[in-house]
Amino acid sequence: MSYLMDQTKAPLYKALRRYRDNRIVPFDVPGHKQGRGNPELTDFLGKSCLSIDVNSSKPLDNLIHPISVIRDAQALAADAFGADSAFFMVNGTSSSVQAMVMSCVGEGDEIIMPRNVHRSAINALILTGARPVYVDPGQNPALGIPLAMSLENIQKAIAEHPKAKAILVNNPTYYGVCADLEAIVKVAHKAGMRVLVDEAHGTHFYFSEELPPSAMACGADMAAVSMHKTGGSLTQSSLLLMGKSMEGWDGYVRQIINLTQTTSASYLLMASLDISRRNLALNGEDIYSKVIRMADYAREEINAIGGYHAFSEDVCDGDAFKYFDKTKLSIHTRAMGLAGIEVYDILRDDYDIQIEFGDLGNILAILSVGDRQANIERLLAALADIYRTRRGSPAGLLSNEYIEPIVVTTPKEAFFSPSIAVPIESSLGYVCSEFVMCYPPGIPILAPGERVTQDQLDYIRYAKEKGSSMSGTEDITLQTLNVLAKK
């Protein structure tokens, strides 16, 4: 891969090393004073780490108004990802998604999106007052997983909502499903709509030609990239990328970001972005080639066990499942008589293996820069043992299904309107004013502004019975649900 800038540089990392070497005497925040004020924390995290947990200053720049080393580090990130510009984000990719939406839509504006979006996208609608135009993402019936959006359904949504300002696309979904993003960008731009891409699980797309095309390569306007998920940076560190079409919008988008992003940005998170970007730019192609080989090997071995289906490009359909992210180890479990969430719990509780998530029919193990072959073998042995000792009949198991939402009002209006708490079993027909979701993956089963249906209540009950972790509600026991007073 060729770059315009010298990707061996890491200006923020270099500045922090210089800061530490100069033995600066701190009379500013944070109060632990390079770890000296909290010996237990320093012992746990390490003196080297605490010595650069510092405040903004002239030598170290300032994230909310970068003019030197942070600006230079962001420029290198933009070059590495093929973007016009890039922003370091320290409030997670949730804040990146929200910044994208808030930059493009406002009160009453329409935005087209699949219903299987992360909750951060709907949170952005609560903040902006925009109206969602949900597109059925479709489903693979054999696997019971939601797909991406088909081009036909997007064209239909554009025709029915020609004044929509933007289209939000997942690339990839949690399961590794990718739509025909390049075609979506073309039809959206022809209609005068921006394309915003939630690429939380797609960092690696930018550094391997064996993987689906990235948002920037497809001409998208903006993309939110979780460097920490598959790129090796620290948890909560993220990038917001701006496409070539957004040239000149940097200042405005920075203002939007600064509405919600902290003014006390963590230099640990930012340094991890700088260092990880350099690593991927210099070594990413080789890194992800090895990851893909490991994942392919794991799929072959898992499918030989019996009972599991570790799917890959064999299930692509050329449209709503145009591409598959081969680094994802997505495994269907229902055929062996266990829900995915049950296998997820067994792996953690009985084998000390923590995978990413389990749902009603599938589990997901994410492979990335830090995985090793020995860990793959341990997972394979555990899955084989579970099949040998725990398998049963799939009779009676439900699969994930797309439940079409009945949108009554905007998420903002519902969230901020007076509400009442009713027993969840008595909430049928009411308009929900909060979220109900399994986390991970954080895709709402119910979102503010949607009428509660029996299908949703059945799904929630079954997911709870199988051990899914439910979140989003004020009542953390999910015995009650907040709804608008009038049905």
Summary of the structure (lengths in Angstrom):
residues: 487
radius of gyration: 22.9
end to end distance: 56.9
largest distance: 67.2
contacts: 1740
relative contact order: 0.11
helix: 40%
strand: 17%
